[in-house]
Amino acid sequence: MSKEERIPETGLRAGDREGLEIALAEAQAGLLEGGVPIGAALLDSDGRVMGRGHNRRVQDQDPSAHAETDAFRKAGRQPHYRGTTMVTTLSPCWYCSGLVRQFGISRLVVGETRTFHGGHDWLAEHGVEVVVVDDERCVRLMTEFVEQYPELWFEDIGEERP
């Protein structure tokens, strides 16, 4: 999805805005715990929260504890994930994009893509409905974090600091 194709607010469904607020609260909770401020919520087809979580890589010493995986795990085992929506404050990395695709999560609502351009384009190319909200609060949260903690940020995205 290019910058011109962003759909601020117009592509949102029932529960998406609440999901983004929950994801943002989770991101802020992660920051207060000394972690990377990325949050997520998995919503059912009616917009109800199935699971919520935040990046816990630092807190749990677990490199796989990303926000989307935390929300997914907390949603628990389901017979399928068709019709569900993953709401996340930041474009998902390849690992989390793979989770969305592997389990057939139908929609992805992304708070922002300016700080990190993850796998949301790839997901859209493979049939996932992607809505980029471009929420200024999400942008500000990540921009400030990257400026203050560049080593932790580059560790989180699996890159060496330039």
Salt bridges, closest charged atoms under 4 A:
GLU9 OE2 - ARG17 NH2 2.41
ASP16 OD2 - ARG107 NH2 2.90
GLU21 OE2 - ARG17 NH1 3.49
GLU21 OE2 - ARG137 NH2 2.75
GLU26 OE2 - ARG52 NE 2.69
GLU26 OE1 - HIS54 ND1 2.54
GLU33 OE1 - HIS54 NE2 2.92
GLU33 OE1 - ARG56 NH1 2.98
ASP44 OD2 - ARG48 NE 3.08
ASP46 OD2 - ARG48 NH2 3.25
ASP60 OD1 - ARG56 NH2 3.11
ASP70 OD2 - LYS74 NZ 3.23
ASP121 OD2 - HIS117 NE2 2.61
ASP121 OD1 - HIS120 NE2 3.52
GLU129 OE1 - ARG13 NH2 2.87
GLU129 OE1 - ARG107 NE 3.40
ASP134 OD2 - ARG6 NH1 3.45
ASP134 OD1 - ARG114 NE 3.02
ASP135 OD2 - ARG17 NH1 3.50
ASP135 OD2 - ARG137 NH2 2.92
GLU136 OE2 - ARG114 NH2 2.45
GLU151 OE2 - ARG161 NH1 2.44
GLU155 OE2 - ARG57 NH2 3.50
ASP156 OD1 - ARG57 NH1 3.15
